[in-house]
C-alpha cells in the first residue's frame, strides 16, 4: 500500500517520461494543471511499482482490461498480462493511493464531501448505511459518508463490477469499523485529514476437502 502526496511528486512526473502515448494524451486532456499533475503522479508511481515486480522498465509495463464480471466485455479491472500481482489505483485532491496484493484488490480515496453533497447523495446508499448517517449529528456526516463511499468503491473496484452494481446493494457500513462482506476483507487506510480511504482484498475460499 502506498499513499503519495501529489504536491510532493508533481514536478518529477510532469515530463511523463514513463507514460504511454495514450496516458500522456489522457493527462493532456484535463483542463486544470492540478488534474494533469494528479493523473501523471498516480500513473507514473503505478508504473514504477509494477516494473519492480516485473523486472522491467516502467515505460515497458503493458496494461490490459480484464473482462467485466457482469457483461464479459473488456472494461473490468486493469491488469498486466501474466503478472500475478493484482493492483488498484485511486486519487483525489492531493492524495494518490496505490494497493497491491496477490489476490484481487480494490482501493479508493476521496475528499470529505460537503454537507449538501451528503444530503443529496446518501439516498443512494444501503438502507442500513442511510440510517447510520441519519443518526449522526450533522457535523459527523461528511466523514461517515466518505468512509462508507471509499469502502464501497474499493469493494466494487476489487470485484471489477464498478458501479455496474448499485451502491445500495452491498452493506459496507459507515461506522469506525468496516462491515464484513462475504469473500472480501475491507480495511480503512490512514490518509491526511480531510480525506478517507479504503482497500478491499478478496479472501481465498477454503479448499474443498472432498469426500470423507
Number of C-alpha atoms within 10 A of each C-alpha: 12 13 18 17 19 23 14 10 17 19 12 13 20 17 11 18 14 20 20 17 11 9 16 19 11 13 22 16 11 13 9 10 11 15 19 18 23 26 25 29 26 23 23 23 21 21 21 17 17 21 17 11 12 17 9 13 13 21 15 13 20 13 11 13 15 17 16 17 16 12 11 10 11 13 16 21 24 18 17 17 12 7 11 14 16 20 24 24 22 23 24 19 16 18 22 25 26 23 21 21 15 12 16 23 29 33 32 30 30 23 21 19 18 12 15 9 12 19 16 10 12 21 14 13 23 19 14 14 23 18 14 16 24 13 11 11 8 12 9 12 23 21 22 22 28 23 29 29 24 28 31 30 25 29 29 24 24 25 21 24 20 22 11 12 13 13 19 17 12 18 19 25 25 24 15 10 12 19 17 13 15 9 10 17 16 23 18 21 21 11 18 13 8 13 21 25 30 28 28 29 24 20 13 10 7 6 6 6 6 5 4 3
